[in-house]
Amino acid sequence: MRRDNQSSVSEFLLLGLPIQPEQQGTYYALFLGMYLTTVLGNLLIILLIRLDSRLHTPMYFFLSHLALTDISFSSVTAPKMLMNMLTQTQSISYSGCICQEFFFLLFASLDSFLLTSMAYDRYVAICHPLHYTRMMRQSLCFLLVLVSWVLSFAIALLHTLLLAQLSFLRGNTLPHFFCDLSALLKLSSSDTTINQLVILIVGSVVITLPFICILVSYGHIGATILRRTSIKVIYKTFSTCGSHLSVVSLYYGAIIGLYFVPSSGNTNDKDVIVSVFYSLVTPMVNPFIYSLRNRDIKGALRNILTRATFSV
């Protein structure tokens, strides 16, 4: 395959969000607020877990990595989108586009693997509480995170290397606010059969298998708590798992809406809107879900504020 892509296009034009020009200022303020909330909210989660020794458990270890991933995930697309909206420019260099696509796939995959690890942690804690300390030892937690990073890096690199082999002779206009892989493949003038096949196979590893593992984990959790007659135990279990279930529902719900639900209107507009949801809205909502529904996080925040007040 002849590599002439770099001579055929040096930059791409991002059409951005499907909004009217007179609404640009309003949406710019909205998305800037969402991005800052995402960064500050997730940084607060990481800080609380770091400072409160009671949160040094496998569950919050995974949560801290999820919060870091959410910050990175939003930072891949939001700053460039906000800059384009502010300066009224649409261009992104070829190398910048390829890098954006790589990191977007990296952190999207990492999100999925971390949510799966958190589901396994909840399964062990509820279904095998007497063996929790032995089964969820620190070395296993580090290994799960390390494997998640390695797999995510390999998946993103594979897609990026295949994308770099394609030519873009049809044009350089992307109907999106970032360099989305599917939009780039539609724009390519090369044969994308291999790329589509890899997406199908790797998608099963990144999305389908983790989602099945999460469903199986919570199936066992549900069966376990239903065998217990104590309402207090059942309530405590649901309060513990509720935050994680909410995040899983938001993450996979957006992906299912994007890739598995047929469109009745403008497909490009639907893809852009759903992409905004799972790349900007979901990472922003996660800190609120974990702080509002988690007594440990709220307790840690109160302790930090109390200590700060007394020190002042």
N, C-alpha and C positions, 0 to 999 in steps of 0.2 A: 504494500500500500504506500503510495507516494505522499510524503508529508509536504503539502503546499498550503496548509492552513494559515501559517504565520504570514505568508506573502499575500494571502487572499483577504485577510482582515486584520487590522491592527487594533481596533476597538469595537465595542458594541454600544448600541444606544438602548437604554432602558426606558420604556414608555411610562413606567411607574404605576401608580394606583389609578383606577378608573374614577377620578373625581374631577369636578369642574375647576377651571383656573381660579375663579373667584373664591373657591373654598379651600385653596391651598394653605392660606394662613391659619385657618381654623384646624385643619387636619395636621399641619405641622406642629402646632402647639399641643394637640392631643397626643400625637405619636412621640413627641419629645417628652411629655409628662409620663407616658407609658414606659419609655425606655429608662428614664431616670428612676422611676419606681421599681422597675425590674432590677436594676443594678443595686440600688440602695437596699431594697427589701431582701434580696438574696445575700448581699454582704452582711446584713444584720443577722441573718440566719447563721452564716458561717462564723461570725464573731461570737454569737451567743454559745454555739457549740464548742468553740475554742476556749472560751473563758469559764464556762460552767462545767465543773468536773462530773456532775451528775449526768451530763449529756454525752459523756465519753463511752458510748455503747455502740454496738454494730449498727443499730437502726439510725442513729444520728451521724455516724461515720459515713454511711451511704448518703444520707440527706445532705451533708456538707458538700460532698462531691456532686450531687445533683444540683445544688444551688450554684456551685461554681460553673457547672456545665450550662445551666440556664443563662447565666451572665454572658458566657462566651457565645452561646447560641444566638442570643439577641444581638450581640455586638458584631456578628458576622454581617448582618443585613441592615440593622437600624441606622448606624452612623452614616453609611453611604446613601441610604434612602433619604435621610434628613438633610444631608448636604445637597443632594440633587434638588430637593424641594425648596431649599433656601436659596440656592444660586440659580435655579431654573436651568440647570444643565442635565443632560441625560447620558453622557458618555462615561464609559468605564473601559480601561485598557484591556487588551486581550489577556495579558498575564494577570491583571487584577481580577478579571472575570473567572479565570481558571482557579486562582487561589480562593476566591469567594466560594466557588462551587465545592472545592475540596474541604474547606473548614465547615461549610454548612452540612455536608454529608457526615463529616467526622463527629460533630456534636449532636446531630440528629440521631445517629447510630448509638452514640454513647448514652444519650437519654434513655433509649429503649433498653439497653443492657442494664443500666443502673436501676431502672424501675423493676426489672426482673429480679435483680439481686435483692432489692428491698422486699419484694413479694416473698422470696424464699426465706428471708429473715423473719418475716411475720408468720410464715408457715411453721418454721421451727419453734418460734416463741410460743405459739398457741397450741400446736399439735404435739410438740415434744418439749414441754417446759422444763422437765427434769434434766434433760440432756442439752439444754440451750447453751450453757457456758462451754461445754465440750465441743458441740457441733459448730457453733459460731465463734470459734476462737479468732484471735486477732490476725493470725497468719492467713486464715481462710478469707477474711474480709479484704485484706490487702491483695490476695491472689485474685479474688473476684473483680476488684477494681482494675488491677493490672491487666487481666485478660480482656476486660471491657475496653480498655484503652487500646490494646494491641489489635483486637478484632476491628474496632472502629477505624483505627488508622489504616489497617490493611484494606478494608472495604472502600474507604474514601480514596486511597491511593489507586486502587484498581480502577475505579470509575474515572478518576482524573487522567490516568495514563491512557485509557481507551478514548476518552474525550479529546485528548491532545493529538490523536492521530487523525481526527476528522477535519474536513475542509468546510469552509463557510463561504461559498461562492454565490449563494442566493441573496445574500444581504446580511446586514448586521443589526437589525432591529429586533429587540426582544420585548414581547408584550408582557413585561413583568417588572417588579421593582428590584429584583436581584437576579443573579445568574443561576436560574433554576435549571437543573439537569435536563428535565423533560422538554423545556422550552428550547434549550440549546440543541437537543437532538432533532427537534422539528425543524429548526433553522438550517441544519447541516445539509450540505449537498452530497455528502458521502453516504455509503451504505451503512446503516446503523443497526443491522441485524444482530451483530455480536453484542453491541451495547444494550439492546433491548433484552437479549437473552440473559446477559449478566444481571441486569436490573431485576428480571424475574426470579433468577436463582438466588441472588444476594438478598432480594427483598424478603424471601422466605426466611432467611437466616436472621435478618435484622428486625423484621416486623412480625411475621406469622408465628415463628417458633417462640419468641419471647412472649407474645400475646397468649399463646396456648399455655405456656408455662405459668403465666400469671393467673389464667382462668383455672388451671388445675390446682394451683396453690390455694386460691380462695375457695375453690370447691371443697377441698379438704378442711379448710378453716371453717366454712359454713357447716359442714357435717359434724365437725368436732364440737362447735359451740351449741348446736341444736341438741346434742346429747346431754348437755349440762342443764340442770333445772334451775340454777341460780340466775335470777334476773340481773343481779348485780354483776355477775361474771360476764353475762351476755352483753350488757351495756358497756362494760369496760372494754370488751373485745372490739365491739363496733366503734367505740370512740378511738381506740388505738389504730384500727385499720381504716377508719373513715377518711382520714386525710390522704393516705396513699391511694385508696380507691378513687377519690375525687380527681387526683392528678392523673391517674391512669385513664380514667374516663375522658378527661379533657384531651389528653395526648392522642390516644388511639381513636377517639371520636372524630377529631379533626382529620387524621390520616384516612379513616374510613370514608369520611365525607368528601375528601379530595380525590381518592383513587378508586373507590368502589361504588359510590353513588352516582348514577347517570345524571348528566346535566340536561336541563330543559331549555336553558337560555344560552347566553354567551359563555362558552366554556372558558375562554381566557379570563374573563372577569371573575368567574366563580373560583378558578384556580388561584388567582391573585388574592381574593378576599379570604379564602380558607388558609392560604399561606401566611397571611398577616395574622390570622388567629393562632396558628400553632407556632409561629416563630416570634411573635411579639406578645400576644395576649396570654397564652398559657404560661410562659416563664414569668410574666408579671403577677399572675394570679397565684402561683404556687406558694410564695411566702405568706400570703394572706390565708390560704387554706391551712398551712401548717401552723401558723401562729394563732389563728382564731379557733381551731379545733383541737389544739394540742396543749394540754395543761402544763407539760414539762417546758415547752418553749415559752409560754406565758409566764411561768414561774421564774425561769431564768432571766427573762426580760425585767420582771419586777425586782429581782435581786440585784441586777446590774444597775438599774435606776436608783434603787435604795442606797447602794454603796456609793454611787456618784453623788447623790444628794448629801449624804453624811460627810463625804470627803470635801465637798464645797463648804 
